[in-house]
């Protein structure tokens, strides 16, 4: 299993009229967490794109448990529980500033060739890095 954790401060532009994080903003939080998880593994999204590979989201599930408010520092825990092939599943836990679980989510992404938009397998270098965490 691979786990990463980041902290973010909720910006005013992330909130709705009630001062809560707007539900659509969570997707960008998950993206930030994924990018930072890969960076922590020593492999960047930019490197993937430079190699002609993209990672579109093909499924997202989310559950809102508690509201998160403007200016709170939140913690996002991101996990990869299985060795991926052509799809990769990320699970998220978002904690409010009181360290209470406020949101859970799961995204499924696939790997595609950026030129022809056809599915491809995870690049070998990234697969080797991921596999090393499952030994």
N, C-alpha and C positions, 0 to 999 in steps of 0.2 A: 504494500500500500504506500502511496506517496501522499504526503500532506504538506501544505504550505499555509502561511498565515500572513495577512497584511492588515494594516490599520489605515483608515481613511477618516477625514472629517467631512461631515455632511455640509455641503454648500447650500446657500440660499436658493440657487437655481435648481437644486435637486428636489425642492419641496413644493407642495401644492398650497392652496389658499389656507388650509388648516394648519400649515407648518409641519406637516408630515412628509416623509420622503414619498414622492409620487411613484405609484406602482410601476410605471414604465421605466423608471430610472434604475431599478434593480438589475436589469439586463446589462447595463453598462458597468455596474459594480462587479457582476460576475465576470465580465470580459477583463476588467482590470486585474481581478484575482487570478484568472487563467494565465494572462500574460506574465504576471509576476511569478506564478508557480513555475512556468517554463524557464523564466530567467533564472530562478533559483536552482534549477536543474542544470544550468549552463547551456541552455538552448533557447534561442529567441524566435518569436513569431516572425521577425524581420528576416532571419536566416531562412525560415521556411518559404517566405514569399520570394526571397532572392533565388531560391532553388525552384521557383515556379509552382509552389504548392500552397493552396489556400485551405482554410478550415472553416467552412460555413456551419452555422448552428442549424441543425435539422429538427431539433425538438427541445422544448424547455418546459419544465414543470416548476412551479413555485408555490410556496405556502407562506402566507403572512400571519405571524403569530402575535406580534406586538408592533405598535407604530414606532418608527424611528423619526426623530425630530431634527430640525435645523440645528447645526453647530455641534451635534453629538459626535464623539469619536467612536466609530464602529470598528469591529474586528470581523474579518471575513476569513473563515477557515475553508480551504479548498482541498478536496481529496480525489485521487484517482485510485479506485479499488481493484481494477482489473487491467491486465495487459491488453492494450488495444491492437486492432489490426487495421481495418479501414474506417472504423468509428472509434471515438474516444468519449467516455462518459466522465463528466466532472460533477462532483457533489459539493454543495456549499452549505455552510452554516454561518449566518450573519448574527452577530451579537451586538446589543446596544451598549451604551457607555457604562451601564451597571452590570455588564457581563451576563445579561439575560438573553436567551435565544429568542431572536425577533423574527427570523426568516430562515426557511430552508428551501433549497432548490436543487435541481438537477438539469444539466444541459448535455445534449448529445451533439457532437460535432463529427463531421466526416472530413476526410482528406480528399482534395480534388486537384487536378491539373488546372492551373489558372488559364492556360491557353484554350484547351478544348472542353473544359468544365466537366470532365469525366472523373469518376472516383478512382483514387489510387491508394496504395497501401501507405502506411506511415513510413516516412523516410528511415532508412536503416540506422543512421546515426542516432536519431531520436529514439527509435525502438530499443537500441542497445542501452541507452541511458535509462529509459523506463524500466527495462527488464532488470537492470542492476539493483533496483530498489525492491524487487520481488524475490530476490535470492535469500 
